Structures are given as structure tokens and as C-alpha cells.
Amino acid sequence: MTISRRKLIEPQITPFYHVINRCVRRAYLCGDDPYNGKNYHHRRGWIVNKIKQLAAVFCIDVCAYAVMSNHYHLVLKIDTEQQQKLTPKAVISRWLQLFNGHPIAVDFLKEGQIGADKQQALSNLVIEWQQRLGSISWFMRCLNEEIARKSNKEDQCKGAFWEGRFKSQALLDEKALLSCMMYVDLNPIRAGVTPSLEKSDFTSIQQRIREYQQPRTPH
């Protein structure tokens, strides 16, 4: 019997989670496919770009990521404090970056106010969307659905792209968090696909190294 995401992810216990998702049948749908000879490395860039976009919309921080040829790792932190502080306008504005808006919400953003007869409907929408903006399940849904849709369109095919539901592991203390981030950072080296962290493409550690190496402007 499967366990619901609500029971696996409990921000009141820990905000940190290690998330893994694999391509269907662990096929190399984001790398060199040995069966058809095609190269799909560019899809790893799609995933990284989408992760960054979603991190700017959701109240979820990306602590680490590594996108491999047939799976990816994320270390995520749910920022419940930021989530709770969002105003109704901020909630609606963020949600409309991802989905077509409900007419009532769109009108509220345009006009800055709404009729009394629509206030309750708007309040219900804001509550629902605010909860979703702190949900790893919704974060993953937005990420996986877009990548699957783009990839299937590129391949001119239909069907599953990802292997079932994503897997998540709660990181209950600082030691677990640091160990997991190190595991994610070293994943490409351990897999033998890169000789160094600096050459570890589509990873957060490479991004952090490059940012650190950039010349600093004196104050």
C-alpha cells in the first residue's frame, strides 16, 4: 500500500527533503540514448531552468540539485514563514505565473478590489493556492509535467516520461542535510560521468563554484 505525500512530507517536523525522480524504465531520456543513438543532454538544461523558475514562484528553496541522464536529485527546503507572510495579491501573482488564472482572481489583480458577492470565492482560491505554493508535491508536478510534455512533443510520441511518483526522504537534522547535499554534489563524480566538481554540468555545486569564482566588486 502506498503512503500519501501528506504523510511523507510534514513541514512541521522538518522543512528539508531529498527528492529523487527517474525517467521511465530508467532510460537515458536526458542523455545519450544507446538504442536510437540520439543525444538528449539539452533536456537536462530544461530541467535546471524549470527548477530555477519554480524556486522563484514557490515558497521552496533549492539547496542542491544534480540532473543526470536518467534521473535527478533535489534537496528542497519548504519556507513556511515566507508562505504564511504572502499577501493575497502576492499569492495570486505567483500562481498566475504557472497557471491560467481564475476570472475572479484576475479581476482582483486588475482592479485591486472585488465585489462583496465574490469575496468568499476569492478567499477560498487564495487559501488553496497559498497552501500549494508551499507544497513539494505541487512543485514536482509543475516540474515533471512540463518536461514530460516538451520531451514527448520533441519525440512526437505519447506516454509516461517519468517512472511513477517521485521519491522523497525527510532530512531530520543538520548532519542529515549536509550529508545529503554532499551526496547530491558528488553524484556525477560517483557515476563516472565527470572528473571534477567544476566540470559537473547541470549541478548546483558547479553553479556555486562559478559564482564564488566571479570577481567581487569592491564596496
N, CA and C atoms as a LAMMPS dump frame, in Angstrom:
ITEM: TIMESTEP
0
ITEM: NUMBER OF ATOMS
657
ITEM: BOX BOUNDS ff ff ff
-5.0000000000000000e+02 5.0000000000000000e+02
-5.0000000000000000e+02 5.0000000000000000e+02
-5.0000000000000000e+02 5.0000000000000000e+02
ITEM: ATOMS id mol type element x y z
1 1 1 N 0.843 -1.198 0
2 1 2 C 0 0 0
3 1 3 C 0.876 1.245 0
4 2 1 N 0.581 2.194 -0.89
5 2 2 C 1.349 3.433 -0.953
6 2 3 C 0.946 4.359 0.174
7 3 1 N 1.852 5.255 0.537
8 3 2 C 1.603 6.235 1.587
9 3 3 C 1.429 7.604 0.946
10 4 1 N 0.419 8.348 1.369
11 4 2 C 0.138 9.644 0.762
12 4 3 C 1.284 10.605 1.005
13 5 1 N 1.47 11.539 0.061
14 5 2 C 2.518 12.536 0.184
15 5 3 C 2.332 13.366 1.453
16 6 1 N 1.088 13.57 1.837
17 6 2 C 0.813 14.399 3.016
18 6 3 C 1.446 13.801 4.265
19 7 1 N 1.53 12.454 4.314
20 7 2 C 2.119 11.792 5.475
21 7 3 C 3.633 11.7 5.353
22 8 1 N 4.152 11.694 4.106
23 8 2 C 5.591 11.591 3.904
24 8 3 C 6.277 12.941 4.076
25 9 1 N 5.577 14.019 3.751
26 9 2 C 6.147 15.364 3.816
27 9 3 C 5.388 16.166 4.856
28 10 1 N 6.042 16.437 5.977
29 10 2 C 5.419 17.165 7.075
30 10 3 C 6.327 18.312 7.495
31 11 1 N 6.079 19.52 6.983
32 11 2 C 6.941 20.676 7.278
33 11 3 C 7.07 20.994 8.754
34 12 1 N 6.067 20.631 9.564
35 12 2 C 6.145 20.921 10.99
36 12 3 C 7.185 20.054 11.687
37 13 1 N 7.585 18.956 11.052
38 13 2 C 8.632 18.092 11.593
39 13 3 C 9.993 18.517 11.066
40 14 1 N 10.102 18.696 9.741
41 14 2 C 11.336 19.188 9.125
42 14 3 C 10.997 19.862 7.805
43 15 1 N 11.668 20.97 7.471
44 15 2 C 11.42 21.623 6.192
45 15 3 C 12.272 21.055 5.056
46 16 1 N 13.24 20.179 5.371
47 16 2 C 14.22 19.714 4.384
48 16 3 C 13.89 18.315 3.863
49 17 1 N 13.985 18.161 2.526
50 17 2 C 13.672 16.875 1.909
51 17 3 C 14.598 16.6 0.722
52 18 1 N 14.985 15.339 0.612
53 18 2 C 15.739 14.848 -0.545
54 18 3 C 14.739 14.198 -1.492
55 19 1 N 14.7 14.693 -2.726
56 19 2 C 13.723 14.223 -3.708
57 19 3 C 14.456 13.609 -4.897
58 20 1 N 13.976 12.461 -5.346
59 20 2 C 14.562 11.769 -6.494
60 20 3 C 13.466 11.437 -7.487
61 21 1 N 13.753 11.624 -8.769
62 21 2 C 12.819 11.217 -9.807
63 21 3 C 13.587 10.592 -10.967
64 22 1 N 13.043 9.502 -11.505
65 22 2 C 13.721 8.773 -12.579
66 22 3 C 12.895 8.749 -13.847
67 23 1 N 13.581 8.7 -14.986
68 23 2 C 12.904 8.508 -16.26
69 23 3 C 12.297 7.109 -16.29
70 24 1 N 11.237 6.943 -17.062
71 24 2 C 10.558 5.659 -17.148
72 24 3 C 11.539 4.582 -17.618
73 25 1 N 11.476 3.432 -16.976
74 25 2 C 12.355 2.297 -17.26
75 25 3 C 13.824 2.676 -17.131
76 26 1 N 14.103 3.773 -16.412
77 26 2 C 15.459 4.277 -16.217
78 26 3 C 16.191 4.505 -17.537
79 27 1 N 15.416 4.781 -18.581
80 27 2 C 16.004 5.039 -19.904
81 27 3 C 16.751 6.362 -19.891
82 28 1 N 17.717 6.5 -20.806
83 28 2 C 18.544 7.708 -20.85
84 28 3 C 17.847 8.782 -21.693
85 29 1 N 16.699 9.231 -21.184
86 29 2 C 15.899 10.201 -21.926
87 29 3 C 16.397 11.626 -21.746
88 30 1 N 17.455 11.797 -20.924
89 30 2 C 18.08 13.107 -20.765
90 30 3 C 19.586 12.999 -21.014
91 31 1 N 19.992 12 -21.773
92 31 2 C 21.416 11.801 -22.06
93 31 3 C 21.607 11.162 -23.413
94 32 1 N 22.626 10.318 -23.541
95 32 2 C 22.881 9.59 -24.779
96 32 3 C 22.07 8.301 -24.767
97 33 1 N 21.095 8.197 -25.664
98 33 2 C 20.258 7.002 -25.729
99 33 3 C 20.956 5.943 -26.574
100 34 1 N 21.371 4.824 -25.971
101 34 2 C 22.108 3.802 -26.719
102 34 3 C 21.252 3.059 -27.733
103 35 1 N 19.939 3.191 -27.615
104 35 2 C 19.053 2.446 -28.512
105 35 3 C 18.804 3.167 -29.831
106 36 1 N 18.625 4.483 -29.77
107 36 2 C 18.381 5.209 -31.022
108 36 3 C 19.54 6.121 -31.42
109 37 1 N 20.584 6.171 -30.574
110 37 2 C 21.765 6.958 -30.918
111 37 3 C 21.597 8.454 -30.778
112 38 1 N 20.488 8.91 -30.215
113 38 2 C 20.245 10.345 -30.093
114 38 3 C 20.803 10.876 -28.774
115 39 1 N 21.105 12.168 -28.794
116 39 2 C 21.618 12.837 -27.599
117 39 3 C 20.547 13.789 -27.072
118 40 1 N 20.222 13.629 -25.785
119 40 2 C 19.173 14.44 -25.171
120 40 3 C 19.703 15.28 -24.015
121 41 1 N 20.984 15.621 -24.039
122 41 2 C 21.568 16.385 -22.939
123 41 3 C 20.855 17.717 -22.725
124 42 1 N 20.334 18.294 -23.8
125 42 2 C 19.694 19.608 -23.674
126 42 3 C 18.487 19.563 -22.745
127 43 1 N 17.893 18.391 -22.563
128 43 2 C 16.746 18.284 -21.661
129 43 3 C 17.159 18.492 -20.209
130 44 1 N 18.4 18.214 -19.906
131 44 2 C 18.896 18.473 -18.552
132 44 3 C 18.893 19.979 -18.293
133 45 1 N 19.195 20.752 -19.332
134 45 2 C 19.096 22.204 -19.225
135 45 3 C 17.666 22.655 -19.017
136 46 1 N 16.738 21.99 -19.691
137 46 2 C 15.317 22.299 -19.467
138 46 3 C 14.968 22.13 -17.994
139 47 1 N 15.422 21.017 -17.411
140 47 2 C 15.086 20.719 -16.021
141 47 3 C 15.674 21.768 -15.08
142 48 1 N 16.95 22.116 -15.285
143 48 2 C 17.598 23.116 -14.435
144 48 3 C 16.868 24.453 -14.535
145 49 1 N 16.547 24.876 -15.749
146 49 2 C 15.861 26.157 -15.931
147 49 3 C 14.483 26.154 -15.262
148 50 1 N 13.79 25.038 -15.367
149 50 2 C 12.459 24.961 -14.748
150 50 3 C 12.564 24.95 -13.237
151 51 1 N 13.565 24.264 -12.701
152 51 2 C 13.787 24.26 -11.248
153 51 3 C 13.973 25.688 -10.746
154 52 1 N 14.783 26.468 -11.456
155 52 2 C 15.053 27.848 -11.039
156 52 3 C 13.794 28.712 -11.139
157 53 1 N 13.006 28.501 -12.186
158 53 2 C 11.775 29.267 -12.331
159 53 3 C 10.81 28.96 -11.188
160 54 1 N 10.661 27.677 -10.883
161 54 2 C 9.731 27.274 -9.83
162 54 3 C 10.195 27.756 -8.461
163 55 1 N 11.507 27.768 -8.239
164 55 2 C 12.041 28.234 -6.956
165 55 3 C 11.712 29.709 -6.728
166 56 1 N 11.576 30.467 -7.82
167 56 2 C 11.25 31.888 -7.708
168 56 3 C 9.755 32.114 -7.471
169 57 1 N 8.942 31.098 -7.743
170 57 2 C 7.497 31.216 -7.583
171 57 3 C 7.024 30.578 -6.277
172 58 1 N 7.469 29.352 -6.027
173 58 2 C 7.067 28.63 -4.826
174 58 3 C 7.824 29.147 -3.6
175 59 1 N 7.28 28.863 -2.446
176 59 2 C 7.976 29.159 -1.182
177 59 3 C 8.819 27.937 -0.812
178 60 1 N 9.661 27.553 -1.745
179 60 2 C 10.505 26.377 -1.604
180 60 3 C 11.894 26.723 -2.102
181 61 1 N 12.896 26.566 -1.243
182 61 2 C 14.277 26.842 -1.613
183 61 3 C 14.936 25.576 -2.142
184 62 1 N 15.785 25.742 -3.164
185 62 2 C 16.547 24.62 -3.715
186 62 3 C 17.946 24.671 -3.107
187 63 1 N 18.219 23.742 -2.201
188 63 2 C 19.523 23.704 -1.525
189 63 3 C 20.586 23.051 -2.392
190 64 1 N 20.197 22.078 -3.185
191 64 2 C 21.145 21.379 -4.056
192 64 3 C 20.367 20.657 -5.145
193 65 1 N 21.025 20.46 -6.294
194 65 2 C 20.416 19.666 -7.363
195 65 3 C 21.515 19.036 -8.211
196 66 1 N 21.187 17.916 -8.814
197 66 2 C 22.066 17.255 -9.775
198 66 3 C 21.167 16.551 -10.782
199 67 1 N 21.271 16.972 -12.035
200 67 2 C 20.442 16.387 -13.088
201 67 3 C 21.301 15.437 -13.909
202 68 1 N 20.965 14.171 -13.862
203 68 2 C 21.714 13.13 -14.546
204 68 3 C 21.01 12.738 -15.85
205 69 1 N 21.542 11.73 -16.528
206 69 2 C 20.992 11.335 -17.823
207 69 3 C 19.661 10.603 -17.72
208 70 1 N 19.402 9.954 -16.594
209 70 2 C 18.141 9.217 -16.473
210 70 3 C 17.419 9.451 -15.146
211 71 1 N 17.894 10.419 -14.359
212 71 2 C 17.221 10.764 -13.109
213 71 3 C 17.776 12.091 -12.606
214 72 1 N 17.14 12.634 -11.577
215 72 2 C 17.683 13.838 -10.955
216 72 3 C 17.444 13.808 -9.451
217 73 1 N 18.29 14.563 -8.744
218 73 2 C 18.199 14.708 -7.291
219 73 3 C 17.936 16.176 -6.961
220 74 1 N 17.121 16.394 -5.943
221 74 2 C 16.901 17.738 -5.408
222 74 3 C 16.962 17.678 -3.886
223 75 1 N 17.524 18.708 -3.282
224 75 2 C 17.39 18.906 -1.839
225 75 3 C 16.593 20.194 -1.672
226 76 1 N 15.399 20.074 -1.104
227 76 2 C 14.469 21.193 -1.033
228 76 3 C 14.175 21.583 0.412
229 77 1 N 13.918 22.87 0.6
230 77 2 C 13.501 23.377 1.904
231 77 3 C 12.181 24.132 1.754
232 78 1 N 11.192 23.728 2.505
233 78 2 C 9.908 24.42 2.498
234 78 3 C 10 25.634 3.413
235 79 1 N 9.798 26.817 2.85
236 79 2 C 9.894 28.053 3.628
237 79 3 C 8.494 28.434 4.11
238 80 1 N 8.072 27.841 5.215
239 80 2 C 6.723 28.077 5.715
240 80 3 C 6.537 29.516 6.19
241 81 1 N 7.597 30.13 6.685
242 81 2 C 7.495 31.522 7.149
243 81 3 C 7.165 32.446 5.981
244 82 1 N 7.871 32.279 4.873
245 82 2 C 7.585 33.087 3.695
246 82 3 C 6.181 32.8 3.17
247 83 1 N 5.808 31.542 3.159
248 83 2 C 4.491 31.127 2.672
249 83 3 C 3.379 31.808 3.465
250 84 1 N 3.517 31.844 4.775
251 84 2 C 2.475 32.411 5.633
252 84 3 C 2.389 33.929 5.523
253 85 1 N 3.487 34.571 5.123
254 85 2 C 3.515 36.024 5.034
255 85 3 C 2.977 36.563 3.701
256 86 1 N 2.73 35.692 2.732
257 86 2 C 2.269 36.147 1.424
258 86 3 C 0.918 36.839 1.526
259 87 1 N 0.809 37.999 0.895
260 87 2 C -0.471 38.686 0.814
261 87 3 C -1.321 38.029 -0.27
262 88 1 N -2.637 38.249 -0.249
263 88 2 C -3.48 37.685 -1.305
264 88 3 C -3.003 38.064 -2.711
265 89 1 N -2.576 39.309 -2.899
266 89 2 C -2.09 39.72 -4.212
267 89 3 C -0.827 38.952 -4.594
268 90 1 N 0.061 38.753 -3.632
269 90 2 C 1.298 38.021 -3.91
270 90 3 C 0.998 36.574 -4.267
271 91 1 N 0.056 35.967 -3.553
272 91 2 C -0.326 34.58 -3.837
273 91 3 C -0.855 34.464 -5.264
274 92 1 N -1.778 35.348 -5.615
275 92 2 C -2.382 35.292 -6.946
276 92 3 C -1.342 35.565 -8.026
277 93 1 N -0.519 36.583 -7.81
278 93 2 C 0.507 36.934 -8.785
279 93 3 C 1.46 35.776 -9.038
280 94 1 N 1.874 35.103 -7.989
281 94 2 C 2.77 33.954 -8.141
282 94 3 C 2.074 32.814 -8.886
283 95 1 N 0.838 32.521 -8.483
284 95 2 C 0.146 31.377 -9.077
285 95 3 C -0.108 31.593 -10.564
286 96 1 N -0.388 32.835 -10.945
287 96 2 C -0.679 33.123 -12.351
288 96 3 C 0.567 33.049 -13.233
289 97 1 N 1.734 32.959 -12.626
290 97 2 C 2.945 32.728 -13.419
291 97 3 C 3.02 31.291 -13.91
292 98 1 N 2.229 30.426 -13.3
293 98 2 C 2.283 28.998 -13.634
294 98 3 C 1.019 28.493 -14.32
295 99 1 N -0.132 29.058 -13.951
296 99 2 C -1.397 28.554 -14.453
297 99 3 C -2.292 29.7 -14.919
298 100 1 N -3.214 29.37 -15.821
299 100 2 C -4.218 30.347 -16.215
300 100 3 C -5.065 30.691 -15.003
301 101 1 N -5.336 31.968 -14.838
302 101 2 C -5.991 32.415 -13.618
303 101 3 C -7.493 32.277 -13.645
304 102 1 N -8.051 32.094 -12.48
305 102 2 C -9.492 32.134 -12.312
306 102 3 C -9.95 33.573 -12.578
307 103 1 N -11.056 33.76 -13.306
308 103 2 C -11.514 35.13 -13.632
309 103 3 C -11.628 36.057 -12.433
310 104 1 N -12.083 35.533 -11.303
311 104 2 C -12.224 36.369 -10.108
312 104 3 C -10.866 36.87 -9.643
313 105 1 N -9.861 35.977 -9.665
314 105 2 C -8.517 36.364 -9.237
315 105 3 C -7.897 37.358 -10.206
316 106 1 N -8.114 37.153 -11.487
317 106 2 C -7.585 38.071 -12.499
318 106 3 C -8.196 39.457 -12.324
319 107 1 N -9.498 39.506 -12.11
320 107 2 C -10.181 40.794 -11.905
321 107 3 C -9.653 41.504 -10.659
322 108 1 N -9.398 40.739 -9.603
323 108 2 C -8.89 41.324 -8.366
324 108 3 C -7.517 41.964 -8.589
325 109 1 N -6.657 41.289 -9.356
326 109 2 C -5.34 41.854 -9.631
327 109 3 C -5.442 43.126 -10.47
328 110 1 N -6.358 43.136 -11.421
329 110 2 C -6.504 44.296 -12.304
330 110 3 C -7.111 45.495 -11.58
331 111 1 N -8.153 45.238 -10.802
332 111 2 C -8.922 46.319 -10.195
333 111 3 C -8.459 46.674 -8.779
334 112 1 N -7.806 45.726 -8.098
335 112 2 C -7.376 45.969 -6.723
336 112 3 C -8.471 45.743 -5.7
337 113 1 N -9.666 45.424 -6.174
338 113 2 C -10.781 45.142 -5.274
339 113 3 C -11.784 44.275 -6.026
340 114 1 N -12.79 43.789 -5.306
341 114 2 C -13.758 42.885 -5.927
342 114 3 C -15.077 43.009 -5.176
343 115 1 N -16.165 42.677 -5.852
344 115 2 C -17.485 42.792 -5.245
345 115 3 C -17.648 41.885 -4.048
346 116 1 N -18.523 42.3 -3.127
347 116 2 C -18.74 41.544 -1.9
348 116 3 C -19.237 40.136 -2.183
349 117 1 N -19.985 39.966 -3.287
350 117 2 C -20.541 38.654 -3.614
351 117 3 C -19.467 37.663 -4.065
352 118 1 N -18.278 38.179 -4.38
353 118 2 C -17.206 37.304 -4.856
354 118 3 C -16.066 37.171 -3.842
355 119 1 N -16.194 37.847 -2.721
356 119 2 C -15.128 37.854 -1.726
357 119 3 C -14.822 36.452 -1.198
358 120 1 N -15.855 35.678 -0.892
359 120 2 C -15.631 34.345 -0.324
360 120 3 C -14.958 33.418 -1.331
361 121 1 N -15.382 33.505 -2.579
362 121 2 C -14.777 32.674 -3.628
363 121 3 C -13.304 33.026 -3.783
364 122 1 N -12.999 34.321 -3.739
365 122 2 C -11.606 34.753 -3.855
366 122 3 C -10.791 34.272 -2.657
367 123 1 N -11.366 34.385 -1.465
368 123 2 C -10.672 33.946 -0.252
369 123 3 C -10.35 32.453 -0.316
370 124 1 N -11.296 31.655 -0.812
371 124 2 C -11.076 30.215 -0.936
372 124 3 C -9.944 29.905 -1.914
373 125 1 N -9.907 30.646 -3.018
374 125 2 C -8.845 30.453 -4.003
375 125 3 C -7.483 30.78 -3.398
376 126 1 N -7.408 31.904 -2.701
377 126 2 C -6.137 32.336 -2.114
378 126 3 C -5.636 31.314 -1.103
379 127 1 N -6.528 30.806 -0.265
380 127 2 C -6.139 29.802 0.73
381 127 3 C -5.593 28.552 0.048
382 128 1 N -6.289 28.105 -0.991
383 128 2 C -5.863 26.891 -1.703
384 128 3 C -4.521 27.092 -2.388
385 129 1 N -4.359 28.207 -3.085
386 129 2 C -3.115 28.457 -3.816
387 129 3 C -1.949 28.709 -2.871
388 130 1 N -2.223 29.373 -1.75
389 130 2 C -1.161 29.622 -0.772
390 130 3 C -0.635 28.301 -0.207
391 131 1 N -1.519 27.356 0.046
392 131 2 C -1.094 26.04 0.515
393 131 3 C -0.242 25.341 -0.543
394 132 1 N -0.654 25.444 -1.781
395 132 2 C 0.073 24.783 -2.866
396 132 3 C 1.46 25.386 -3.082
397 133 1 N 1.608 26.677 -2.818
398 133 2 C 2.909 27.331 -3.021
399 133 3 C 3.961 26.856 -2.017
400 134 1 N 3.544 26.143 -1.001
401 134 2 C 4.481 25.551 -0.06
402 134 3 C 4.493 24.035 -0.14
403 135 1 N 3.981 23.496 -1.244
404 135 2 C 3.841 22.051 -1.401
405 135 3 C 4.905 21.491 -2.344
406 136 1 N 5.706 20.553 -1.847
407 136 2 C 6.695 19.897 -2.705
408 136 3 C 5.995 19.083 -3.793
409 137 1 N 4.854 18.499 -3.477
410 137 2 C 4.116 17.728 -4.47
411 137 3 C 3.723 18.603 -5.658
412 138 1 N 3.265 19.825 -5.387
413 138 2 C 2.89 20.725 -6.483
414 138 3 C 4.132 21.238 -7.213
415 139 1 N 5.201 21.48 -6.49
416 139 2 C 6.475 21.868 -7.117
417 139 3 C 6.896 20.792 -8.108
418 140 1 N 6.886 19.541 -7.679
419 140 2 C 7.298 18.432 -8.535
420 140 3 C 6.328 18.227 -9.695
421 141 1 N 5.072 18.411 -9.434
422 141 2 C 4.079 18.275 -10.502
423 141 3 C 4.34 19.281 -11.619
424 142 1 N 4.579 20.524 -11.227
425 142 2 C 4.844 21.567 -12.229
426 142 3 C 6.135 21.273 -12.998
427 143 1 N 7.137 20.776 -12.319
428 143 2 C 8.407 20.455 -12.958
429 143 3 C 8.251 19.275 -13.918
430 144 1 N 7.724 18.183 -13.424
431 144 2 C 7.686 16.955 -14.212
432 144 3 C 6.73 17.017 -15.397
433 145 1 N 5.591 17.654 -15.197
434 145 2 C 4.613 17.706 -16.284
435 145 3 C 5.137 18.495 -17.473
436 146 1 N 5.795 19.629 -17.216
437 146 2 C 6.301 20.421 -18.34
438 146 3 C 7.417 19.695 -19.086
439 147 1 N 8.348 19.076 -18.346
440 147 2 C 9.452 18.368 -19.007
441 147 3 C 8.927 17.189 -19.806
442 148 1 N 7.979 16.446 -19.266
443 148 2 C 7.396 15.313 -19.983
444 148 3 C 6.684 15.775 -21.246
445 149 1 N 5.943 16.874 -21.138
446 149 2 C 5.193 17.384 -22.279
447 149 3 C 6.142 17.848 -23.388
448 150 1 N 7.183 18.592 -23.035
449 150 2 C 8.141 19.072 -24.032
450 150 3 C 8.907 17.921 -24.684
451 151 1 N 9.284 16.933 -23.885
452 151 2 C 10.055 15.803 -24.4
453 151 3 C 9.211 14.948 -25.339
454 152 1 N 7.967 14.683 -24.944
455 152 2 C 7.088 13.9 -25.811
456 152 3 C 6.801 14.621 -27.118
457 153 1 N 6.663 15.94 -27.043
458 153 2 C 6.452 16.719 -28.262
459 153 3 C 7.671 16.63 -29.162
460 154 1 N 8.852 16.709 -28.566
461 154 2 C 10.088 16.619 -29.333
462 154 3 C 10.224 15.25 -29.989
463 155 1 N 9.838 14.201 -29.276
464 155 2 C 9.942 12.833 -29.8
465 155 3 C 8.728 12.421 -30.623
466 156 1 N 7.733 13.303 -30.667
467 156 2 C 6.488 13.012 -31.395
468 156 3 C 5.879 11.696 -30.921
469 157 1 N 5.738 11.591 -29.614
470 157 2 C 5.175 10.38 -29.034
471 157 3 C 4.309 10.73 -27.836
472 158 1 N 3.632 9.723 -27.295
473 158 2 C 2.809 9.882 -26.107
474 158 3 C 3.262 8.871 -25.066
475 159 1 N 2.731 9.019 -23.858
476 159 2 C 3.041 8.045 -22.818
477 159 3 C 3.845 8.64 -21.683
478 160 1 N 4.127 7.804 -20.69
479 160 2 C 4.829 8.251 -19.488
480 160 3 C 6.285 8.571 -19.783
481 161 1 N 6.768 9.651 -19.206
482 161 2 C 8.18 10.027 -19.312
483 161 3 C 8.903 9.715 -18.014
484 162 1 N 8.208 9.921 -16.877
485 162 2 C 8.799 9.682 -15.563
486 162 3 C 8.292 8.38 -14.989
487 163 1 N 9.115 7.758 -14.162
488 163 2 C 8.823 6.469 -13.553
489 163 3 C 7.972 6.654 -12.3
490 164 1 N 6.674 6.72 -12.462
491 164 2 C 5.773 6.833 -11.326
492 164 3 C 5.98 8.113 -10.529
493 165 1 N 5.639 8.051 -9.252
494 165 2 C 5.743 9.214 -8.382
495 165 3 C 7.191 9.432 -7.958
496 166 1 N 7.497 10.675 -7.652
497 166 2 C 8.84 10.963 -7.136
498 166 3 C 8.997 10.357 -5.75
499 167 1 N 10.23 10.11 -5.367
500 167 2 C 10.53 9.584 -4.035
501 167 3 C 11.092 10.713 -3.168
502 168 1 N 10.674 10.767 -1.927
503 168 2 C 11.154 11.82 -1.025
504 168 3 C 11.636 11.22 0.285
505 169 1 N 12.649 11.852 0.84
506 169 2 C 13.217 11.417 2.122
507 169 3 C 13.382 12.63 3.02
508 170 1 N 12.81 12.572 4.216
509 170 2 C 12.926 13.673 5.166
510 170 3 C 14.348 13.737 5.722
511 171 1 N 14.888 14.953 5.825
512 171 2 C 16.213 15.179 6.404
513 171 3 C 15.988 15.843 7.762
514 172 1 N 16.173 15.073 8.823
515 172 2 C 15.676 15.472 10.128
516 172 3 C 16.611 16.342 10.944
517 173 1 N 17.892 16.429 10.559
518 173 2 C 18.802 17.292 11.304
519 173 3 C 19.882 17.837 10.374
520 174 1 N 20.727 18.687 10.924
521 174 2 C 21.756 19.347 10.11
522 174 3 C 22.739 18.344 9.519
523 175 1 N 23.086 17.328 10.277
524 175 2 C 24.005 16.307 9.782
525 175 3 C 23.432 15.592 8.57
526 176 1 N 22.155 15.238 8.641
527 176 2 C 21.499 14.566 7.52
528 176 3 C 21.43 15.479 6.298
529 177 1 N 21.173 16.763 6.536
530 177 2 C 21.097 17.726 5.445
531 177 3 C 22.435 17.864 4.738
532 178 1 N 23.51 18.064 5.502
533 178 2 C 24.835 18.233 4.905
534 178 3 C 25.295 16.967 4.197
535 179 1 N 25.035 15.812 4.793
536 179 2 C 25.419 14.542 4.169
537 179 3 C 24.693 14.349 2.842
538 180 1 N 23.413 14.694 2.822
539 180 2 C 22.62 14.541 1.604
540 180 3 C 23.089 15.502 0.514
541 181 1 N 23.388 16.751 0.887
542 181 2 C 23.873 17.714 -0.098
543 181 3 C 25.209 17.267 -0.687
544 182 1 N 26.073 16.697 0.148
545 182 2 C 27.339 16.169 -0.352
546 182 3 C 27.099 15.008 -1.301
547 183 1 N 26.147 14.154 -0.953
548 183 2 C 25.807 13.018 -1.818
549 183 3 C 25.323 13.507 -3.182
550 184 1 N 24.467 14.509 -3.18
551 184 2 C 23.947 15.05 -4.436
552 184 3 C 25.066 15.712 -5.236
553 185 1 N 25.909 16.506 -4.572
554 185 2 C 27.008 17.19 -5.258
555 185 3 C 27.976 16.204 -5.909
556 186 1 N 28.226 15.081 -5.242
557 186 2 C 29.211 14.108 -5.721
558 186 3 C 28.605 13.056 -6.648
559 187 1 N 27.306 13.112 -6.872
560 187 2 C 26.637 12.082 -7.662
561 187 3 C 27.228 11.901 -9.059
562 188 1 N 27.485 12.98 -9.812
563 188 2 C 28.069 12.796 -11.148
564 188 3 C 29.472 12.202 -11.117
565 189 1 N 30.271 12.568 -10.106
566 189 2 C 31.62 12.012 -9.991
567 189 3 C 31.536 10.53 -9.633
568 190 1 N 30.656 10.197 -8.715
569 190 2 C 30.486 8.808 -8.31
570 190 3 C 30.011 7.952 -9.487
571 191 1 N 29.202 8.537 -10.357
572 191 2 C 28.692 7.806 -11.516
573 191 3 C 29.713 7.72 -12.65
574 192 1 N 30.836 8.441 -12.506
575 192 2 C 31.892 8.38 -13.505
576 192 3 C 31.639 9.186 -14.758
577 193 1 N 30.747 10.189 -14.674
578 193 2 C 30.433 10.977 -15.866
579 193 3 C 31.204 12.284 -15.921
580 194 1 N 31.933 12.625 -14.844
581 194 2 C 32.732 13.846 -14.832
582 194 3 C 33.917 13.661 -13.896
583 195 1 N 35.058 14.286 -14.202
584 195 2 C 36.236 14.101 -13.357
585 195 3 C 36.306 15.047 -12.162
586 196 1 N 35.508 16.108 -12.167
587 196 2 C 35.631 17.106 -11.103
588 196 3 C 34.314 17.833 -10.894
589 197 1 N 34.219 18.501 -9.748
590 197 2 C 33.023 19.285 -9.457
591 197 3 C 32.878 20.446 -10.426
592 198 1 N 34.015 21.056 -10.811
593 198 2 C 33.982 22.206 -11.721
594 198 3 C 33.405 21.832 -13.087
595 199 1 N 33.578 20.576 -13.499
596 199 2 C 33.095 20.124 -14.799
597 199 3 C 31.793 19.343 -14.683
598 200 1 N 31.192 19.417 -13.527
599 200 2 C 29.953 18.681 -13.265
600 200 3 C 28.757 19.503 -13.741
601 201 1 N 28.4 19.33 -15.005
602 201 2 C 27.335 20.137 -15.601
603 201 3 C 25.966 19.79 -15.009
604 202 1 N 25.09 20.784 -15.036
605 202 2 C 23.71 20.64 -14.58
606 202 3 C 23.639 20.264 -13.096
607 203 1 N 24.508 20.888 -12.301
608 203 2 C 24.514 20.669 -10.859
609 203 3 C 24.598 22.005 -10.131
610 204 1 N 24.103 22.019 -8.908
611 204 2 C 24.167 23.234 -8.107
612 204 3 C 25.588 23.509 -7.63
613 205 1 N 26.394 22.458 -7.423
614 205 2 C 27.759 22.672 -6.944
615 205 3 C 28.583 23.402 -7.995
616 206 1 N 28.386 23.08 -9.268
617 206 2 C 29.102 23.791 -10.326
618 206 3 C 28.675 25.26 -10.349
619 207 1 N 27.387 25.499 -10.183
620 207 2 C 26.885 26.874 -10.153
621 207 3 C 27.476 27.646 -8.986
622 208 1 N 27.546 27.009 -7.811
623 208 2 C 28.092 27.684 -6.629
624 208 3 C 29.582 27.985 -6.811
625 209 1 N 30.318 27.066 -7.41
626 209 2 C 31.753 27.283 -7.651
627 209 3 C 31.956 28.454 -8.604
628 210 1 N 31.177 28.505 -9.656
629 210 2 C 31.309 29.593 -10.631
630 210 3 C 30.957 30.935 -10.013
631 211 1 N 29.926 30.957 -9.187
632 211 2 C 29.545 32.207 -8.514
633 211 3 C 30.638 32.646 -7.552
634 212 1 N 31.256 31.703 -6.867
635 212 2 C 32.33 32.017 -5.921
636 212 3 C 33.556 32.562 -6.641
637 213 1 N 33.813 32.065 -7.853
638 213 2 C 34.997 32.451 -8.605
639 213 3 C 34.844 33.772 -9.338
640 214 1 N 33.63 34.291 -9.398
641 214 2 C 33.412 35.555 -10.082
642 214 3 C 34.075 36.685 -9.32
643 215 1 N 34.682 37.625 -10.055
644 215 2 C 35.331 38.772 -9.368
645 215 3 C 34.322 39.549 -8.537
646 216 1 N 34.738 39.908 -7.356
647 216 2 C 33.862 40.645 -6.455
648 216 3 C 34.1 42.158 -6.618
649 217 1 N 33.011 42.878 -6.725
650 217 2 C 33.094 44.323 -6.87
651 217 3 C 33.351 44.953 -5.506
652 218 1 N 34.399 45.743 -5.363
653 218 2 C 34.687 46.363 -4.055
654 218 3 C 33.594 47.353 -3.682
655 219 1 N 33.28 47.409 -2.416
656 219 2 C 32.212 48.33 -1.933
657 219 3 C 32.8 49.736 -1.774
